[in-house]
């Protein structure tokens, strides 16, 4: 999903913990319910270590201070706080969530006319030779996670 050749929107309508949070982060744009639900990486509370591939995803998609609070302190982000921190792009009421997601999809749809370029750009951001703050990008880590110890 992180390198899909069209814009993607996640509409988070309730809790998104662990893999649900990671899947939402793989989207280009995230809208979360404003009045209910949390987005959280609570692996540390469960006595688990987040594997390198998934940790890379968090590192690439979250601001540094938010990354630390999320993965090390297991912070639960409610809608308004998640938007303020940059975890999600927008919030909406449950009644408006789907409508808002569809409207954003319609707004971004013209970008899909250049799928090849859109895909290459995503690879440049999240792929093997990522321009971001890690040697390799999140998509590369996720595709090659067998290489990394757990």
C-alpha positions in Angstrom: 0.0 0.0 0.0 2.8 2.4 0.8 4.0 2.5 -2.8 0.7 2.0 -4.6 0.7 4.0 -7.8 -2.4 6.0 -6.9 -3.2 8.3 -3.9 -4.7 6.4 -1.0 -6.8 7.6 1.9 -7.3 5.9 5.2 -10.6 6.6 7.1 -9.9 5.5 10.7 -13.4 5.0 12.2 -12.3 3.5 15.6 -9.3 2.1 17.3 -6.2 1.4 15.1 -3.6 -0.4 17.2 -0.5 -2.2 16.1 -1.0 -3.5 12.5 -4.1 -1.3 12.1 -2.0 1.8 12.9 0.8 0.7 10.5 -1.7 0.1 7.7 -3.1 3.5 8.2 0.4 5.0 8.1 1.0 3.3 4.7 -1.7 5.6 3.2 -1.0 9.0 1.7 -3.7 10.8 3.7 -5.3 9.8 6.9 -8.6 11.0 8.4 -9.6 9.9 11.9 -12.8 10.0 13.8 -12.6 13.0 16.1 -14.8 11.9 18.9 -13.9 8.2 19.5 -11.1 5.8 19.0 -7.3 5.8 19.5 -4.4 5.2 17.2 -1.6 3.5 19.1 1.5 1.3 18.9 1.2 -0.5 22.2 3.7 -3.3 21.6 6.0 -2.2 24.4 3.0 -2.5 26.8 2.5 -6.1 25.6 6.2 -7.0 26.1 7.0 -6.9 22.4 9.7 -5.3 20.4 8.6 -3.6 17.2 10.5 -5.2 14.3 12.9 -3.1 12.3 10.7 -3.0 9.2 7.7 -1.7 11.1 9.9 0.7 13.2 11.2 2.1 9.9 7.6 2.8 8.8 6.9 4.8 12.0 10.2 6.6 11.7 9.5 7.6 8.1 5.9 8.7 8.7 6.0 10.5 12.1 7.8 13.6 13.3 10.7 12.7 15.6 9.1 13.6 18.9 5.9 11.9 17.9 7.8 8.8 16.8 9.4 8.5 20.2 6.2 9.0 22.2 4.4 6.5 19.9 6.8 3.6 19.9 8.6 4.0 23.2 5.9 5.5 25.4 2.9 3.7 23.7 1.0 7.0 23.6 -2.6 6.6 22.5 -3.5 9.3 20.1 -7.1 10.5 20.0 -8.3 12.3 16.9 -7.6 15.9 17.7 -4.3 15.2 19.3 -3.3 12.9 16.4 -4.1 15.7 13.9 -2.1 18.2 15.9 0.9 15.9 16.1 0.8 15.0 12.4 -0.2 11.4 12.9 -3.3 12.0 10.8 -4.1 14.8 8.4 -7.7 15.5 9.4 -10.5 14.5 11.7 -14.2 14.2 11.2 -17.3 13.1 13.1 -18.4 9.5 12.4 -21.3 10.8 10.3 -18.9 12.9 8.1 -15.9 10.5 8.0 -16.7 8.5 4.8 -17.9 11.6 3.0 -14.7 13.5 3.9 -12.6 10.6 2.8 -14.4 10.3 -0.5 -14.1 14.0 -1.1 -10.3 13.9 -0.4 -10.0 10.9 -2.8 -11.8 12.9 -5.5 -9.5 15.8 -4.9 -6.4 13.7 -5.2 -7.7 11.4 -8.0 -6.1 13.5 -10.8 -2.7 12.6 -9.5 -3.4 9.0 -10.6 -3.3 10.1 -14.2 0.5 9.9 -13.9 0.7 6.6 -12.2 4.2 5.8 -13.3 5.6 9.1 -12.0 3.4 8.8 -8.8 4.9 5.4 -8.2 8.5 6.4 -8.9 8.1 9.4 -6.5 6.8 7.1 -3.7 9.7 4.7 -4.3 12.1 7.7 -4.0 10.5 8.7 -0.7 9.9 5.2 0.9 11.9 2.7 -1.2 15.3 1.2 -1.1 17.2 4.4 -1.8 14.9 6.6 0.2 15.7 10.3 0.6 14.4 10.2 4.1 16.2 9.9 7.4 17.2 6.2 7.2 19.6 4.3 4.9 16.6 2.4 3.5 13.0 3.4 3.3 10.0 1.9 5.0 8.7 0.1 1.9 12.1 -1.5 1.4 12.3 -2.6 5.0 8.8 -4.1 4.8 9.5 -6.0 1.6 12.8 -7.4 3.0 11.9 -7.8 6.6 13.3 -11.4 6.6 16.8 -9.8 6.6 16.3 -8.1 9.9 16.5 -9.8 13.3 13.4 -9.7 15.5 
